[in-house]
């Protein structure tokens, strides 16, 4: 992916800050063909507001006491609110992501706001949740459900996907 392609997909992105972490993530997590790249970039564009938001805007109080997220200690909701390019949420997900990436995200959850780790956390989640295979099958709805848990913002995601396909596949 080139700088120009990234900007064509996400016009608001700070390409000088995000191009290298994204390219490295594409390689590391085998998001290694234009079909996979287009689906991945469309999802992160929506989830992060074109890489502008690597920390959830809400306080995280809604996640307090959510056992399904591993939030068992007081303050876990706000401490482990959504971060990274696809918004890793909850103590358990921070632990699993940190273990996979070799970083202690339980002690330092804010590290997911750094471009390299924000991108890598998204790539790791993408790969480990079978999104490469879904992208290969062009099953964008299933990819969206894996990333989002539903179809929130689906039309916007589809628009990003169309842009990404134009920039990466038809270019």
FENCOR-V248183 format. One record per residue. N is the residue number from 0. PHI is phi in radians with two decimals (none if undefined). BURIAL is b if it has 24 or more other C-alpha atoms within 12 Angstrom, else e. D_FIRST is the distance of its C-alpha to the first C-alpha in whole Angstrom. Layout:
<<N | PHI | BURIAL | D_FIRST> <N | PHI | BURIAL | D_FIRST>>
This chain:
<<0 | none | b | 0> <1 | -1.73 | e | 4> <2 | -1.01 | e | 7> <3 | -1.12 | e | 8> <4 | -1.14 | b | 6> <5 | -1.04 | b | 7> <6 | -1.18 | b | 10> <7 | -1.10 | b | 11> <8 | -1.40 | b | 11> <9 | -2.22 | b | 13> <10 | -1.01 | e | 15> <11 | -1.54 | e | 17> <12 | -1.17 | b | 14> <13 | -1.52 | e | 15> <14 | -1.06 | b | 11> <15 | -1.14 | e | 13> <16 | -1.54 | e | 14> <17 | -1.87 | b | 12> <18 | -1.02 | b | 8> <19 | -1.08 | e | 10> <20 | -1.04 | b | 12> <21 | -1.21 | b | 9> <22 | -1.06 | b | 7> <23 | -1.08 | b | 10> <24 | -1.16 | b | 11> <25 | -1.00 | b | 9> <26 | -1.22 | e | 11> <27 | -1.04 | e | 14> <28 | -1.89 | b | 15> <29 | 0.95 | b | 14> <30 | -1.54 | b | 11> <31 | -2.10 | b | 10> <32 | -2.55 | e | 10> <33 | -1.02 | b | 9> <34 | -1.19 | b | 12> <35 | -1.15 | b | 12> <36 | -1.03 | b | 8> <37 | -1.08 | b | 10> <38 | -1.16 | b | 13> <39 | -1.07 | b | 12> <40 | -1.15 | b | 10> <41 | -1.11 | b | 14> <42 | -1.15 | b | 16> <43 | -1.22 | b | 15> <44 | -1.04 | b | 15> <45 | -1.20 | b | 18> <46 | -1.08 | b | 20> <47 | -1.95 | b | 19> <48 | 1.04 | b | 19> <49 | 1.09 | b | 16> <50 | 1.21 | b | 16> <51 | -1.58 | b | 19> <52 | -2.11 | b | 21> <53 | -1.88 | b | 21> <54 | -2.43 | b | 25> <55 | -0.92 | b | 27> <56 | -1.26 | e | 29> <57 | -1.19 | e | 32> <58 | -1.24 | e | 34> <59 | 1.65 | b | 34> <60 | -1.02 | e | 38> <61 | -1.10 | e | 37> <62 | -1.64 | b | 36> <63 | -1.07 | b | 39> <64 | 1.31 | e | 41> <65 | -1.33 | b | 38> <66 | -1.05 | e | 39> <67 | -1.10 | e | 37> <68 | -1.73 | b | 34> <69 | 1.40 | b | 36> <70 | -1.49 | b | 37> <71 | -1.84 | e | 41> <72 | -1.81 | e | 42> <73 | -0.99 | e | 43> <74 | 1.63 | e | 40> <75 | -1.09 | b | 37> <76 | -0.97 | b | 36> <77 | -1.16 | b | 35> <78 | -1.14 | b | 34> <79 | -1.98 | b | 31> <80 | -1.24 | b | 30> <81 | -0.99 | b | 26> <82 | -2.49 | b | 24> <83 | 1.56 | b | 20> <84 | -1.33 | b | 17> <85 | -2.18 | b | 19> <86 | 1.03 | b | 23> <87 | -0.98 | b | 24> <88 | -2.35 | b | 28> <89 | 1.70 | b | 31> <90 | -0.92 | b | 33> <91 | -1.07 | b | 32> <92 | -1.20 | b | 29> <93 | -1.11 | b | 28> <94 | -1.07 | b | 30> <95 | -1.09 | b | 28> <96 | -1.14 | b | 25> <97 | -1.08 | b | 26> <98 | -1.06 | e | 28> <99 | -1.15 | e | 25> <100 | -1.63 | b | 23> <101 | 1.30 | e | 26> <102 | -2.46 | e | 27> <103 | -1.48 | e | 30> <104 | -1.47 | b | 29> <105 | -1.22 | b | 32> <106 | -1.34 | e | 34> <107 | -2.34 | e | 31> <108 | -1.08 | b | 29> <109 | -1.12 | b | 27> <110 | -1.07 | b | 25> <111 | -1.22 | b | 23> <112 | -1.52 | b | 22> <113 | -1.31 | b | 21> <114 | -0.88 | b | 17> <115 | -1.07 | b | 16> <116 | -1.30 | b | 19> <117 | -1.06 | b | 18> <118 | -1.26 | b | 14> <119 | -1.09 | b | 16> <120 | -1.09 | b | 19> <121 | -1.15 | b | 17> <122 | -1.11 | b | 15> <123 | -1.11 | b | 19> <124 | -1.05 | b | 20> <125 | -0.96 | b | 18> <126 | -1.16 | b | 18> <127 | -1.30 | e | 22> <128 | -1.84 | e | 23> <129 | 1.25 | b | 22> <130 | -1.30 | b | 19> <131 | -1.06 | b | 17> <132 | -1.17 | b | 20> <133 | -1.14 | b | 20> <134 | -1.15 | b | 17> <135 | -1.01 | e | 18> <136 | -1.46 | e | 21> <137 | 0.97 | b | 19> <138 | -1.68 | e | 22> <139 | -1.16 | b | 20> <140 | -1.11 | b | 24> <141 | -1.14 | b | 24> <142 | -1.02 | b | 21> <143 | -1.05 | b | 22> <144 | -1.13 | e | 25> <145 | -1.17 | b | 24> <146 | -1.36 | b | 22> <147 | -1.78 | b | 24> <148 | 1.49 | e | 28> <149 | -2.84 | e | 28> <150 | -2.16 | e | 27> <151 | -1.03 | e | 27> <152 | 1.19 | b | 25> <153 | -1.05 | b | 24> <154 | -1.11 | e | 24> <155 | -1.14 | e | 21> <156 | -1.06 | b | 19> <157 | -1.08 | b | 20> <158 | -1.13 | e | 19> <159 | -1.10 | b | 15> <160 | -1.08 | b | 15> <161 | -1.07 | b | 16> <162 | -1.06 | b | 14> <163 | -1.14 | b | 10> <164 | -1.10 | b | 12> <165 | -1.10 | e | 12> <166 | -1.23 | b | 9> <167 | -1.75 | b | 7> <168 | -1.74 | e | 11> <169 | -1.58 | e | 13> <170 | -1.25 | e | 11>>
